[in-house]
Amino acid sequence: MDGRDPIAKETRDEAARWYAKLNNTTITTQCLREFREWRNIGDNRQAYDDIDAFWKRIEALKADEEIKAAAQEALDRKKPGRPGPVLKGLIAAFLVASSGAALVYGYRAYMGTAYSTDVGEQRLVRLADGSRLHIDTDSQLRVRMRPSERSIVLVRGQAFFEVAHDPARPFVVQSNGTSVRALGTRFDVRQDKDGVQVILVEGKVQVMSATSGRSWTLAPGEEIRTSTAAPAPRPIDAVAATSWTSGRLVFQDQPLQSAIEQVNRYSATKVVLGEAGLARTPVSGSFETGDTEAFVGAVKDLYGLKVASRTAREIRLEPAA
């Protein structure tokens, strides 16, 4: 025993419902926000983590040779018969862990799957191998699961990848002339105009540029931008840089113009900075994704700006004096 108080059955039931919902094919931004609010109450986080750990153990049974052999033994029987209780348990566990996922996996491996989000929308996608894709606003990607490789093409936008470990099938993300190769890790890829930004949170990835033929290996807490003149890994606050996955944008001494560009990705109403001299001014703060008004109000107070004009498509900021 670990000394924890028992978690109420109602809480575990709610956690089970959330687990089923979050492991659906796609999830809306509103659903993710509601889940984050629920998880921060009482024992909810622990109840969810317990269920998640249980299903990860079940998933691991797919690689168990004894279970595979038991299932094959049952399938190979020429005469009908009733397997004993141990064999039935092994077969049941194997089927739970693999049968449904295998059917979905086989179809998607052949056809491939496309996912996209609108402006202001985020989606969480769980792949058949257990990997998770958190797709950011106004993004599109294609997934193809092959026997020898898990292939992702980021057509536009940004996505965060939590890769299930599988040494036999590398996980490769391609975008704008750059490929990112991983086995089991957590990393972020955002497409720039002339390349990509890759941020590594956990594990190890190899980044390769088709244009230059160069490659780099990132360590946790490093980023690389292949669009720069001389790309090289550099340290970064990976938690802040990937905060969008939790519904927030965190800026730490970031140039104001760069912060505006990130805020604009989540709204059809774009903020325009009418004073070029402020573009490089560092800004710090935390804002909810899509809350353009809160961001505008904060930078107005900080830098003595005013809303010079406002339409459904644009908010123009200029010096108040």
N, C-alpha and C positions, 0 to 999 in steps of 0.2 A: 504494500500500500504506500502511496506517496503522501498521505496525510491530508489530502484535500477533502473538503466537504463534498458529499455526493451531489451531483447536478440533477435538478428536478427533471422528471420525465417530460414535462411540457417543454422545457428548454431544449432537451435533446430532440424532441419531435420537430420543433421549429428549426433547429440546426440541420436536421435531415432534409426538411423541405427546402431550406436555402441551398444546401449542397446540390440537390437535384436541379434546382433552378439555375444555379451558377454553372453547372456542367452541361447545360443545354447548348445548342449550336451557337446561338447568338444571344446577347444580353444587352438591354438598353442602358443608357447612361443613368436614367432615373432609377432603374433597378439596382445598379451599382451603388448609388447614393443611399438608397434605402437599406441595402445590406451593410454598408459602412456604419450607418446610424445604429442598426440592430446589433452589430458585433461589439459596439462599445458599451453595451449595457450588461451589467452583472456578469454571469457565467457564460454568456453567449459565445464569446471568443473561444473559451476552452472547449465548450461543447462542439463547436464547429471544427476546431483543430482535431478533436478526438475522432470525429467521423471522417475527416480528410485522411488522417493517418491510417484508419481502418481500411479504407478503400485503396490506399497505396499498397498496403500489405496484400490485399486481394489481387491487385494488378501485378504484383511481383510473382504471383503463383504461375503466371503464364510461362515463365522461364524454368519452372520446376520440372526436372526430368522425370521424377516419379509420377507426378500428376499427368504429364503427357503420356507416359507409358501406360498408365492405368486407363486413361480415356481411349487410347489406341487399342488396348486389349479388349475393351468392351465393344468397340466398333468392328473389330476383326472377328468377333464370334460368328460362326456360321449358323448356329442354332440359337433360337431364342432362349433366353435364360434370365434369371433375376440375379444381378450382382449382389454380393454381400454388402453389409452396411458400410464398411470401410471404403470399399471400391465405389459405392454410390456417393459417399461423401466427397471422394477425390474427384469423381466425374462432375458432380454438381459444382464444386469449387472451380474446376477448370472451365466449365461452360460459362459460369458467371463471369469469370475473368476474361474469357477470350472470345466466345462465340459471337455475341452481338457486336463487339468491337471489330472482330475479324471481317464480318460482312460489310460493315460501314467502311472499314479500311480498304477492303478489296475494291469496292466501287470507286472510292475517291482516288485510290492509287491509279486506277485506269483513266478516270474522267478528269481528275483535278477539280478544285473548288475555288471559286472567286468570292472575296469578301470586300465590302466597301462601307464607308460611313459618310454621312452628310456633314455639312458644316455644323459644329456644335455637338455632334454625336460621337460617342465612343462605344466600342463593342468588345466583349470578352469572348473569345472562341477557344474551345477545347478540342484539340485534335485527337484522332483515334489512338495515337501512341501515348497520350497523357500530357503532351506539350500544351502550353497555353499561349495564345496570342492576344495581347491587349492592343486593340487598334484605335489609334487616336483620330481626332476630327479630320474630316475631308481627306480620307486616305483610301487606298485601294491596294489589295494584294491578291496573289494567286498561289494556291497551295497544291503541290503534287507529291504524294507519298509513294516513292518507288521502293523496290526491295533493297536497293543498295544505297539510297540517299533520300532524305527528306528535303524537298526543294521548295523554297519560297521566293516569289518575285514581288518585291515592293514596288508597285507601279508608281505610286505617289504617296506623299504624306509621311506618316510615322507609325511605328509599332514597337511594342515591348514584347520580348520573347522569353518565356520560361521553358527551357528545353528539357524534355525527358531524356535521361541518359540511355544511350544505345550505341555502343562502340562500333557495331556492325553497320550502322546507318548514320553517317554524319548529317548534321542539320545545316543547310546552306541557304543563306539569304542573299539574293542578288538585287541590286538597285543602282541604276544610273552608272553602270560601268564598274561597280565595286561589288565584291562578294565577301561575305562574312561566314566563316566556317566554324562550327562548334559541335561538341558532343553532348554535354550536359551542362547548361549554364544559364545565366540570366543577363540579357543585354538589350539595348535600345538602338534602333536604327531610324534615322530621319533623313529623308531625301532633300538635298540642297539643289541649287540651280545647276551646279557643275560637278556634283559628287554627293557624298553622304557624310553624315555625322554618326559615329558609332560610339556608344558609351557602354562600358562593361561594369556590371554590378557584382557578378559572382562567376567564378570559374575562369575559363580562358578561351579566347577566340583568336582566330587568324583572319586578318583583313587583307584583301588582295585587290589591287587596282589593275584592271584590264588595260587602261590607258598607258600607264607608266611601266607596268610589269613588276612593280614593287609590292612587297608584302610586309606586314607588321603584326606582331603578337602583342595583345593587350593584357594587362594585369587588372585585377579589380580596382575600381576607382580611377581608371584612365579613360580618356576619349581620344579619338582621332577624327579629323575633318579632311577628307581626301580632296576637297575642293580648294584647299589652301595651296600657296606656291610651293611650300616645302613641308608636306605632311609628316607629322611625327606624333607619337603618343605623348599625352601630357596629363598631369593630375587634374581631377575634377571632383566636385562634390556630387557624387552619383545619386545620392538620395534626393538632393534638391533638383538635379537635372531631370530626374524621372518622376518628379512629384505629380506630374499630370496623370499618372496612373491611379492616383488616389483622389483625383478631382480638383487638384490645386496647381497653381503655377507659383513656384518659389523663385524669387530673384535675389541674388546676392551680389551687389555692386555690378550689376549688368548694365550695359549702355542703354539709355532710355529708348533709343530707336529700336534696338534689338528686342527689348521687352514689349514694345508696342507691336512689333511684328508677330510675336508669339501670342499676345492677347487677340490680335486680329484673326488668327486662325480659327478661333472658336465662335465667331460672330459674323453675321452678314453685314453688320454695321461696323465699318472700319474707322479706327482712330488715325488721324493724320496730324503730324507734328509740323506746325507752320513756322517754327523757329529752328533753322538748321543748326544753330550754335549749341542747342541743347541735346543734339543727337547722341553725343558721347558721354553725357552726364550720367554717372552711375546711379542706379536705382535699386533699392532693396525692399522686399515686402512679400507677402503671401496673399494670393487672390484665388477665388474660386473660378475654375474654368467656365468661360461664358459670361461672367459678371463684368461686362465692359464698363458699366456705370460706376462700380466700386473702384476700378482702376483709374478711370478718368477723374473721379473725385479726389483720389489720393495724390495723383501727380499734379493736379491743379493746386492743391494746398502746399505741396512740397516745393514747387518751382514757380509759384506766382503766375499761373496760367489762367486763361479763361476760355470758354467755349465760344469761338468766334462765329461758328455756323454749325448747324445741325440738320441733317436730313435722315431719311430712313437708311441711307447707305453710307453716311460719313459723319464723323464728329471731328471738327477741325479745332485744334488747340493752338493758341497764340499767346504771347506775353500779355498779362493784364494791363501793364502800364503802357 
